[in-house]
Amino acid sequence: MIRRSRFRPAWWLPGPHLQTLWPVVARHRPRLPLVEERVELADGDFLDIAWGARDGRENVLVLHGLEGSIDSHYAGTLLQALDRHGFNPVFMHFRGCSGEPNRLPRSYHSGETGDLETIVRLFERRSGRPLGAVIGFSLGGNVLLKWLGEQSDPGRVKTAIAVSVPFRLGDCAERLERGLSRHYQNYLLRSLRRSYRRRFSRIPSPLRVDVERLRSFRSFDDAVTAPLHGFSGVDDYYRRSSSRQYLPQIRTPTLILHAADDPFMWPRTLPREEELSAAVTLELSPHGGHVGFVAGRWPWRPNYWLEGRIIEHLRQTI
């Protein structure tokens, strides 16, 4: 089902770019005291997680976006809100995103669901029950929807929320080469190149590539992401990792929050209603940008609407 969102953008943040950038540059980033833990993986690598250790509460797992972390603008206040409303927050860093490079040449990508599976199993074992919810932002939302579509048991998570999802990776790579959206691409590519250099300052790279010459997501994914993760090329990576094709298979109750003016993708990138399973609801707003959704009457009193909508959905469903 597709339904219209109740979100109304702040009048002082017109357009998708101001909605996208305001929380990045202006939002306070608090740190909730959490238990930090390193999870050793079967392949010799590791994942870093942070969690609330609140016995008896529903565990809610949060997944960040491309090159994000617990310091991303949407993370700290959401983790605080989850704790304040009686949930146990759990934050998962993708490989290499917690401040220390991961050990292996491979890292994370938009279609890597094995690491999410590892953390879900970990908390299933610890609590003896399904996760309360998983929330994914941007790339993390794509990983989440793909993982949900791969599940044979829809009861492993009570509900899921995906925000500003790049449903078709090829579309997003193309969109981010156009107009003002190139600035997001340039910013994220700088971070990806730094991450590559950090990782391969400690171990030899299996690739013969000068990452400084890679000036688009498509070129980076073709030269780095695809070969490091077993894809035959960028088109194979985008085809197999895009989440839109997995939406009909999702049986876990899932809410997708999205803005039609998201500057990371085209309007055609969004799924049609007939592509959504009966378990999936897409709440679509005409405005809101990419992980923006800033409301409020005055700049000195912004209302970060996403956070409230997420808590509302969790309280209604788990």
C-alpha positions as CSV (number, residue, x, y, z in Angstrom):
1,M,0.0,0.0,0.0
2,I,1.1,3.6,-0.7
3,R,-0.3,6.3,1.4
4,R,0.4,10.0,1.7
5,S,2.6,11.1,4.6
6,R,1.4,13.5,7.2
7,F,4.8,15.3,7.1
8,R,4.7,19.0,6.4
9,P,8.1,20.7,5.7
10,A,9.2,23.8,7.6
11,W,8.5,26.9,5.5
12,W,12.0,28.1,6.2
13,L,13.6,25.0,4.6
14,P,12.0,24.9,1.1
15,G,13.3,22.4,-1.4
16,P,15.0,19.0,-1.1
17,H,18.5,20.2,-0.6
18,L,17.8,22.5,2.4
19,Q,15.8,19.6,3.9
20,T,18.7,17.2,3.4
21,L,21.5,19.5,4.6
22,W,20.0,21.3,7.6
23,P,20.1,18.3,10.0
24,V,23.6,17.4,8.8
25,V,25.0,20.8,9.7
26,A,22.7,22.0,12.5
27,R,21.6,19.1,14.5
28,H,23.0,18.3,17.9
29,R,24.6,14.8,18.1
30,P,24.2,13.5,21.7
31,R,25.8,10.2,22.8
32,L,23.7,7.9,24.9
33,P,25.8,5.8,27.3
34,L,25.8,2.3,25.6
35,V,27.7,-0.9,26.0
36,E,30.2,-1.1,23.2
37,E,31.0,-4.6,21.9
38,R,33.1,-6.1,19.2
39,V,31.5,-9.1,17.5
40,E,34.0,-11.5,15.9
41,L,32.9,-12.9,12.6
42,A,33.4,-16.3,11.1
43,D,35.6,-15.0,8.3
44,G,38.0,-13.4,10.7
45,D,36.7,-9.9,10.5
46,F,34.6,-8.0,13.1
47,L,31.6,-5.8,13.6
48,D,31.3,-3.1,16.3
49,I,27.9,-2.6,17.9
50,A,26.6,-0.5,20.8
51,W,23.5,-1.4,22.8
52,G,21.5,-0.4,25.8
53,A,21.7,-3.6,27.9
54,R,18.2,-3.1,29.3
55,D,16.8,-6.4,30.3
56,G,13.1,-7.1,29.4
57,R,12.8,-4.4,26.8
58,E,12.2,-4.9,23.1
59,N,15.5,-4.7,21.2
60,V,15.4,-2.2,18.3
61,L,18.3,-2.4,15.9
62,V,19.4,0.7,14.0
63,L,21.4,0.5,10.7
64,H,23.2,3.6,9.3
65,G,23.7,4.8,5.7
66,L,26.7,5.0,3.4
67,E,29.8,6.0,5.4
68,G,27.6,6.7,8.4
69,S,28.1,5.8,12.0
70,I,26.7,6.3,15.5
71,D,27.7,10.0,15.0
72,S,25.4,10.5,12.0
73,H,22.8,13.2,12.5
74,Y,19.9,10.8,12.8
75,A,21.5,8.4,15.2
76,G,22.1,9.8,18.6
77,T,18.7,11.5,19.2
78,L,16.9,8.4,17.8
79,L,18.8,6.1,20.2
80,Q,17.9,8.5,23.1
81,A,14.3,8.5,22.0
82,L,14.2,4.7,21.8
83,D,15.6,4.5,25.3
84,R,13.2,7.2,26.7
85,H,10.2,5.4,25.3
86,G,11.0,2.0,26.8
87,F,12.9,0.3,24.0
88,N,16.4,-1.2,24.1
89,P,18.5,0.6,21.4
90,V,21.1,-1.4,19.5
91,F,23.3,0.3,16.9
92,M,25.2,-1.8,14.3
93,H,28.2,-0.3,12.5
94,F,28.9,-1.8,9.1
95,R,32.4,-3.1,8.6
96,G,35.0,-0.3,8.9
97,C,32.5,2.4,10.0
98,S,33.2,2.4,13.7
99,G,36.5,4.4,13.5
100,E,38.8,1.4,13.0
101,P,39.4,-0.2,9.5
102,N,38.1,-3.7,9.2
103,R,40.7,-6.5,8.8
104,L,39.8,-8.0,5.4
105,P,40.0,-6.5,1.9
106,R,36.2,-6.8,1.6
107,S,34.0,-4.3,3.5
108,Y,30.3,-3.5,3.4
109,H,28.0,-2.7,0.5
110,S,24.3,-2.0,-0.3
111,G,23.4,-5.7,-0.7
112,E,25.4,-7.2,2.1
113,T,22.9,-8.9,4.4
114,G,25.1,-11.5,6.0
115,D,26.4,-9.2,8.7
116,L,22.9,-8.1,9.6
117,E,21.9,-11.7,9.8
118,T,24.8,-12.3,12.3
119,I,23.6,-9.5,14.6
120,V,20.0,-10.5,14.4
121,R,21.0,-14.1,15.4
122,L,23.1,-12.7,18.3
123,F,20.3,-10.9,19.9
124,E,17.8,-13.7,19.2
125,R,20.1,-16.0,21.2
126,R,20.6,-13.5,24.0
127,S,16.9,-12.6,24.5
128,G,15.3,-15.9,23.4
129,R,12.8,-14.0,21.4
130,P,12.5,-12.1,18.0
131,L,13.8,-8.6,17.6
132,G,11.3,-5.9,18.3
133,A,12.3,-3.9,15.2
134,V,15.0,-3.0,12.8
135,I,15.3,0.5,11.4
136,G,17.5,1.2,8.4
137,F,18.5,4.6,6.9
138,S,19.4,5.0,3.2
139,L,22.0,2.2,2.4
140,G,21.0,0.6,5.7
141,G,17.4,0.7,4.6
142,N,18.3,-1.0,1.3
143,V,20.2,-3.8,3.2
144,L,17.2,-4.2,5.6
145,L,14.6,-4.5,2.8
146,K,16.7,-7.0,0.9
147,W,17.3,-9.0,4.1
148,L,13.5,-9.0,4.8
149,G,12.8,-10.3,1.3
150,E,15.2,-13.1,1.8
151,Q,13.6,-14.4,5.0
152,S,11.6,-17.6,5.1
153,D,10.5,-16.8,8.6
154,P,8.7,-13.4,8.8
155,G,8.5,-13.6,12.6
156,R,12.1,-13.0,13.3
157,V,11.4,-9.3,13.6
158,K,8.1,-7.8,14.8
159,T,8.3,-4.8,12.5
160,A,10.8,-2.9,10.3
161,I,11.2,0.7,9.2
162,A,13.2,1.8,6.2
163,V,13.9,5.5,5.5
164,S,15.0,7.2,2.2
165,V,15.9,3.9,0.5
166,P,17.9,3.8,-2.7
167,F,15.6,1.2,-4.2
168,R,17.5,1.0,-7.5
169,L,21.2,1.5,-7.1
170,G,21.8,2.2,-10.8
171,D,19.2,5.0,-10.8
172,C,20.8,6.6,-7.7
173,A,24.3,6.5,-9.2
174,E,22.9,8.2,-12.3
175,R,21.0,10.8,-10.3
176,L,24.0,11.7,-8.1
177,E,25.9,12.8,-11.2
178,R,23.3,15.5,-12.1
179,G,22.9,19.0,-10.9
180,L,23.4,19.9,-7.2
181,S,23.2,16.3,-6.3
182,R,26.8,15.9,-7.5
183,H,27.8,17.6,-4.2
184,Y,26.5,14.7,-2.2
185,Q,28.3,12.3,-4.5
186,N,31.6,14.2,-4.1
187,Y,31.3,14.3,-0.3
188,L,30.6,10.6,0.0
189,L,33.2,9.6,-2.5
190,R,35.8,11.5,-0.5
191,S,34.8,9.5,2.5
192,L,34.9,6.2,0.5
193,R,38.4,7.0,-0.8
194,R,39.6,7.8,2.7
195,S,38.2,4.5,4.0
196,Y,39.9,2.6,1.1
197,R,43.2,4.2,1.9
198,R,42.9,3.5,5.6
199,R,42.1,-0.1,5.1
200,F,44.8,-0.7,2.6
201,S,47.5,1.1,4.6
202,R,47.4,-1.9,6.9
203,I,46.9,-4.8,4.5
204,P,47.8,-5.2,0.8
205,S,45.1,-4.4,-1.7
206,P,44.1,-7.1,-4.2
207,L,43.2,-4.3,-6.7
208,R,45.4,-2.3,-9.0
209,V,43.4,1.0,-8.9
210,D,44.1,4.6,-8.2
211,V,41.0,5.6,-6.2
212,E,41.8,9.3,-6.5
213,R,40.8,9.0,-10.2
214,L,37.4,7.6,-9.4
215,R,35.0,10.5,-9.7
216,S,31.6,8.9,-9.7
217,F,29.8,6.2,-7.7
218,R,29.5,4.2,-10.9
219,S,33.3,4.2,-11.5
220,F,34.0,3.5,-7.8
221,D,31.6,0.6,-7.6
222,D,32.9,-0.8,-10.8
223,A,36.6,-0.6,-9.9
224,V,36.3,-1.2,-6.1
225,T,33.0,-2.4,-4.7
226,A,32.2,-5.0,-7.3
227,P,35.5,-6.8,-7.5
228,L,36.1,-6.7,-3.7
229,H,32.7,-8.4,-3.1
230,G,32.5,-11.0,-5.8
231,F,30.5,-9.2,-8.5
232,S,31.3,-9.4,-12.1
233,G,31.0,-5.6,-12.5
234,V,29.0,-2.6,-11.5
235,D,25.9,-3.6,-13.3
236,D,25.9,-7.1,-11.7
237,Y,26.4,-5.4,-8.3
238,Y,23.5,-2.9,-8.8
239,R,21.2,-5.6,-10.2
240,R,21.7,-8.1,-7.5
241,S,21.9,-5.7,-4.6
242,S,19.0,-3.3,-5.3
243,S,16.1,-3.8,-2.8
244,R,13.2,-3.0,-5.0
245,Q,13.0,-6.5,-6.5
246,Y,12.7,-7.9,-2.9
247,L,9.6,-5.9,-1.9
248,P,7.1,-8.5,-3.1
249,Q,8.6,-11.2,-0.9
250,I,8.5,-9.2,2.4
251,R,6.2,-10.7,4.9
252,T,7.3,-8.9,8.0
253,P,5.2,-5.7,8.7
254,T,7.3,-3.0,7.2
255,L,6.9,0.8,7.0
256,I,8.9,2.8,4.4
257,L,9.2,6.5,4.9
258,H,10.2,8.4,1.7
259,A,10.1,11.8,0.1
260,A,9.2,12.1,-3.6
261,D,11.8,14.9,-4.0
262,D,14.7,12.9,-2.5
263,P,17.8,14.3,-4.4
264,F,19.5,11.0,-4.3
265,M,17.1,9.4,-6.8
266,W,14.6,9.9,-9.5
267,P,10.8,9.7,-9.1
268,R,10.9,6.6,-11.2
269,T,13.2,4.9,-8.7
270,L,10.2,4.4,-6.3
271,P,8.3,1.2,-6.4
272,R,4.8,1.0,-7.8
273,E,2.0,0.0,-5.4
274,E,1.6,-3.4,-7.1
275,E,5.3,-4.2,-6.3
276,L,4.6,-3.9,-2.5
277,S,3.6,-7.0,-0.6
278,A,0.6,-6.9,1.7
279,A,3.0,-6.4,4.6
280,V,4.6,-3.3,3.2
281,T,3.4,0.3,3.6
282,L,5.1,3.1,1.7
283,E,4.4,6.5,3.3
284,L,5.3,9.0,0.7
285,S,5.7,12.8,1.2
286,P,5.9,15.3,-1.7
287,H,8.8,16.9,0.2
288,G,11.4,16.1,2.8
289,G,14.7,15.5,0.9
290,H,17.0,12.6,1.9
291,V,16.8,11.6,5.6
292,G,15.6,15.2,6.2
293,F,12.0,15.6,7.0
294,V,12.4,18.8,9.1
295,A,9.3,20.5,10.3
296,G,8.6,23.3,12.8
297,R,7.5,26.9,12.7
298,W,10.9,28.5,13.4
299,P,14.6,27.8,12.7
300,W,15.5,27.9,16.4
301,R,12.8,25.3,17.2
302,P,13.1,22.6,14.4
303,N,11.0,19.5,14.7
304,Y,12.8,16.4,13.4
305,W,9.6,14.7,12.3
306,L,11.2,11.3,11.4
307,E,12.1,10.5,15.0
308,G,8.5,11.1,16.2
309,R,7.0,9.1,13.3
310,I,9.4,6.2,14.1
311,I,8.5,6.1,17.8
312,E,4.8,6.4,16.9
313,H,5.0,3.3,14.6
314,L,6.9,1.3,17.2
315,R,4.5,2.0,20.0
316,Q,1.6,1.0,17.7
317,T,3.1,-2.3,16.5
318,I,5.3,-3.8,19.2
